[in-house]
Amino acid sequence: MSTDNNNNQVIKPIWYEPLLDHGLLPDFILRIAIRSSLKERLGWINLGDVTKNFQRKLSFVNSLREKPIAEHTDKANEQHYEVSTEFIKACLGKRMKYSCCLFPNGDESLDVAEEAMLESYCTKARVSDGMEILDLGCGWGSLCLYLCEKYPNAKITALSNSSTQREHIESIAKQNGFENLKVITANVKEFDFDSSTRFDRIMSIEMFEHMKNYEFLLAKISKWIKPKGLLFIHIFCHIDQPYDFTLGDGWMSKYFFTGGTMPSVDLLLYFQRQLRIVDQWVINGKHYGKTSEEWLKLLDKNKKSAIEYLAKTYGKENAVVWYYRWRTFYLAVAEMFSFKDGNIWCVGHYLFEKE
């Protein structure tokens, strides 16, 4: 292994990548390989000493303050958010929630689990009808469309940098007669609201993992919140140690999470300046593991049409390869968050208040 500028060990490209691309490895072998990779990851982020581990975390926090808000945002779009909507529909539940769902009893359907998590956001964020709400990094609209339906007197704004997502959200809003939704396509790095636009609630679901300079980002977001307004954030995270996904850092970084961040549960708490934490929750990673297992089942069930949809994004000659890459991605997410009974990689919910 080599070392990057943040003193992170860099995992070399895996030798069996061509086998993955052609679906030549059975799932039980893939799962074993993924668990082995997870153990290797844990080995290099644990320096074997509590003092060294804490110093590593502080060095990581300080390094984020020197970075831009985000890196490789074009790659995030290319790898996830500009893939065809039809393909995403073939994998997700009814609400098209492309993030961790909630399985209170463990046996809920994906559709029910989507609803359960969306409802939990509203409860935790203390949302009420008539509010002005921003869905920051709105994905395919699971939250903003849910808010439109649940709070008909609220004014909802949705922001993402994907035109594909905007087109889908606007079409669903039109079908349902929602007139309280505005969708904006912009990059949060450059975008700003005018001084008269302020929100009672800002809600962000699995966007912060694509970010780097949280101090600058939270300062920017704080200007969009009314006094005593609240910011609710949902992120996936490691229980203790944050780390980067860098180019050359293995399969996941190369194809699905270039420039991403794996926050630690406490990472955002180091950036409390204009916003202060008022509540926090941690959700066992098995909920995300179950979510991704359900996505995998749907992908396999819809294999033929999924490959046709992938051809629209990646070209006909690459569609089958990308089908197997998406399968591997869902397997990797399922194994990561279910690892050690969901007690290593998990989901964090945060509620910040503007003073």
N, C-alpha and C positions, 0 to 999 in steps of 0.2 A: 504494500500500500504506500501511497505518497501522502503529502500533507498540503492543505491549501493555506491561504493567507490568514484564515481564522483559526489555524491550528486544528482543523478538522481533518481526520484521515479520509482519504478519497478511495473508494472501492473501485477497482478496475472493472471494465465491462465484462459481463458474465459470458462464459464460453458457450453456453447452450442457447444463446439468443436465436440463431437460425432454427433451432428445433421448436422454440416457442412460436416463431412466426408462421410455422407450418402445422401447428397443432400436433406435433409428434410426441409430446410428453404427456402421459396420462395425469389426471388431476392429482392423484395421490402422491405422485413424484413431485409435481409442482408445489404442492402444499408443504412437503418435507423440505424442499429447496428454499421456499419462502421463510419457513420457520428458522432454518439454518442462517439465512441472511439476517433475520431479525436478531438472533443471538449475537451475530457478529457486530451488528450495529450497537447493541447494548454494551458489548465489550469495549468498543472504542469511545463511547460517550461516558462510561464509568471509569474514572481514573484510579479507582481503588482507594480513595481517601476523601473524606468529607470536606476537608479544607481545599484540596485541589479541585474537587467537583464544584464547590461554591465559587471558587475563583474563576473557573472556566465559564460558569454561568454569567458572572459579572462582566467578564471580558466580552462575552457574546452580546450582552445588553449594551455595553458601551460601543461595540462595533456597529450595532444597528443605528445608533445616533449619527454615525458618519456616512450612512448610506442614503440613497434616494428613497422616496416613499415606496417604490416598487422597482423590481428589475425583471426584464424579459416579459413584459406584459403582453407583447405580441405573441409570445410562445403560449401563454395561458389561453389566449383566444384560440390559437391554432390547435392546441391540444385538447381543449374541452368545449369552449363556448361558441365556436362557429361550426361545430359538427352539425349535421342536418338534424332539424327538430324531429323528423320522422324516426331517426335512429334513437334519439333520446326517449321518445314515446314508447319505443319497443322494449325499453329496459326499466323504466320507472313506473311508479304507481299513478293513480288517477290525477293527483295534484301535481305530478311531475316535479317532485321535491328531490333535487340533486344534492342531497346532504343527509346527514344522519337522521333517522326516524326513531320513534320511541315505541318500545314494545313492553308496556307495563306488566303484562302477564306472560310474555314470551311467546305466545302463540297467535298473536294478532296477525291479520292479513297486512300486506304492505300498505294498502289504501287506508286502513284503520290506523296503522302506525304513523303514516304521514300526518293525518288529522291530529293524532295525539300530541305529536311534537309541535305542530303549529299552534295548537291551543295552549300548550305550555308556554310558548313564547309570549302570547298575549297576556297570560296570567303573570308571568315573571316581569314583563315590561310595564305592567299596570296600565294597559291600554284601555281606553273607553271611547265610546262613540262621539264623534264631533271633533276629534283631535286631528291635527295635521301631522302626518307620519311619512317618513322617508324610509324606503326599503333600499338600503345601500348595498349594491352588488346583488341584484335581484334574481339572477339565474333565469330560469324559465317561468318565473312569476308565481311560484307556489305560495309565497308569503303575501305578496302585494295583492294577488287575486283573492286570497283567503280573507285578507283585511277588508277588501272592497265588499265582499259578501257578508262578512260578520258585522261590519260597522258602516252601514250605508250612508251615514251622515259625516263620516270622516273624509278628509281630503288626503289621498294617497299619491305619493310620488315614488316612482321606481327608477333607479339609476344603475346602468351597467354599460360596459364598453362593447357589447355585442349587438349588432344590428339584427342578427338571426333571432336572438332572444326577444328583442323589442317587437319584431313582427309577430312572433307567436303570442306574446302577452296582449298586444293590441287586438289581435283577432279573437282571442278568448274573451277579452273585456267587451268587445262589440257583440259577440254571440250572447253574452249574459246581460247586456244592457247596462253595464257599469259605466256611469258617467263621472265617477269621483276618482278617476285614475289618470295620471300623467306619466308617460314613460320617456326617459331621457337616455340617449346613447352618448356616453362620454367617458373619458378616462379620468379616474379620480385624481391622478397625478396633476393634470392640468385644469380640470374643471373647477368652477366655483359658482355658487349661487349669488345672486345680487343681494345687496344689503337688506332688502325688505323681505327676503324669504327666510323664515325661521320655522323650526319644527318642534312640536311637543315631544315627539319620540323619533329617534332614529334607530333602526333595527338592521343589523348586518349579520348575515348567515354565511359562514364559511367563505368570507372574502379576505379576512385579515391574514390568512395563511399565505396569500399571494403578495403580502406587503412586507416591507423591511423597516423603514424608519417610523416606528409607532409614535414616537414623540411628536414628530412633525405632522403625521396623519391625524392623531387625536387633537392636536392644536387646531388643525384645519376644520375637523368635524365639529369641534366645540363652538366655532363661529356660526354654525348652522342650527344650533339648538337654542331654544328660548331659555331664559333664566328659569332654573329649577326643572328644566326639561331633562329627559333621560335618554341614555344611549344603551341599547341592549346588543350584546355581541355573543354569537355562537361560533366557537372555533373547535377544531380537533386539536389534540395536544398530547405531549408526553407528560407523564406524571411529575417529572422532576427536571429534565435537562432539555433545553432548546437546541436546535441545530438547523443548518441550512441544507437545502437540496441544491447541489451545484452541478454544473456540467462536468461529466466524467465521474459522477458519483453513483454510477450504476443505472440499471434499467428504468426505474421509476423516474429519476431525474431526467433521463434522456427523452422519454416519450410522453410523460404525463404531468410532471411537476417541476419543470425547469424554472429556476429562480424562486422556488417556493421556500416557505419556512415551516418547520415543525416547532410551534411554540411549546413552552412548558406551561403547566397549569398556572403558574404565578407570573409569567412573563409580562403580561399587560400591567400588572400592579407596579412595575418599575417606572411607569410613564404617567403617573398621576400628577398632573399640573393644573390644567384648566378643568379637568374632569376628575372626580373622586369616586372610588368604588363604594357602592352602598349595599350590594348583595352579590353573592357568587354561588354557583352550583357546579358540581362535578358529576357527570353521568358515566357510568361504567361503559367501557368500550365495547362490550358484547352487543349493545344496541346498534352500534355502527357495523359490527361484524355481521349481525343478522340482516341489517339493511342491505349490505353488499351481497350477501348470499341470495337474497331475494332478487336483486338486480341481475345476478348471474343466471338464476333460473329463468327469468324472463328473456334474457338475451339468448339462451340456448333454445328456449321454446320458439322464439321468433328468428331463428338463425337465417333462414332463407331471405326473408324480407330485410333483416338487419344488414346482411351483406349488400343487398341492392341499395339500401340507404347510404351505407358507407362509401359506395362507389361514387356518390355525388360529391363527397368531401375529398376522398383520397384518390379517386380515379379507379376505373374498373380493374386495372391490373394490380392494384394494391388493396382492394377491398377485403379479400380473404385474409391477407396478412393482418390488416387492422382489426378484423373480427377477432382473431386470436390474441392480438395485443389488448383489446378491450376485455376479453375473457380473463387474461392474465392480470390486468389491472384490478378487476373486481375480486378475483381470488386473493390478490395481494392485500387489498383493503380489508377483506373479510378475515384473513389470517392475522394481519397486524393488530386489528382492534379486538380480536378474540384472544390474542396471545396472553397467557398467564391469567385466564378468566377475566380479561378486560381490565386488568389493574395496572397496566403499563402505559398503553396508549388509550386515550379516553376522549371525552368531549367536555369542554368548559363553557359555561354560560356566565355572563358578567352583566351587571347593571351599574352604569356610571351616571352620576348626576352632575349637571353644570351648576356651579355655585351661583 
